[in-house]
Amino acid sequence: MIQELSLQQIAEGIPKSVLNASDRDIEGFQKIMEETIKLREGHKNLQKLIKTYSTSVIQRS
């Protein structure tokens, strides 16, 4: 089961090493987060496409 985290839970889970990171480290972390969001959106879109395809195949049968 996938657990959705609140923004507060994410913030509370940030280690001090991240809070004290350099600008360069933060930029790298930001890129990772951006790609993670893209991946998540892509996964959601893929699930929708599969559901639509499965539904259309069932209707054609």
C-alpha positions in Angstrom: 0.0 0.0 0.0 1.3 3.4 -0.9 1.3 5.9 1.9 0.9 9.6 1.0 3.0 11.9 3.2 2.0 15.4 4.2 4.3 18.3 3.6 4.8 18.5 7.4 5.8 14.9 7.6 8.3 15.4 4.8 9.7 18.5 6.4 10.1 16.8 9.8 11.9 13.9 8.1 14.6 16.2 6.6 17.9 15.4 8.2 20.1 18.2 9.6 22.7 17.4 6.9 20.3 18.5 4.3 19.3 21.6 6.2 23.0 22.6 6.5 23.9 21.6 2.9 25.6 23.9 0.5 23.8 25.7 -2.4 25.3 23.2 -4.8 24.0 20.2 -2.8 20.6 21.8 -2.6 20.5 22.4 -6.3 21.4 18.7 -6.9 18.6 17.7 -4.4 16.2 20.0 -6.2 17.0 18.3 -9.6 16.4 14.9 -8.0 13.0 16.1 -6.6 12.0 17.6 -10.0 12.8 14.3 -11.8 11.0 12.4 -9.1 7.9 14.5 -9.7 8.2 14.0 -13.5 8.5 10.2 -12.9 5.5 10.2 -10.6 3.4 12.1 -13.1 4.6 9.8 -15.9 3.6 6.8 -13.8 0.1 8.3 -13.2 -0.3 9.0 -16.9 0.8 5.4 -17.8 -1.7 4.0 -15.4 -4.5 6.0 -17.0 -3.4 4.9 -20.5 -3.3 1.3 -19.4 -6.8 1.6 -17.8 -8.2 3.3 -21.0 -6.6 0.7 -23.2 -7.8 -2.2 -21.1 -11.3 -0.8 -21.0 -11.4 -0.3 -24.8 -10.1 -3.9 -25.4 -12.8 -5.3 -23.2 -15.5 -3.3 -25.0 -14.2 -4.6 -28.4 -14.3 -8.2 -27.3 
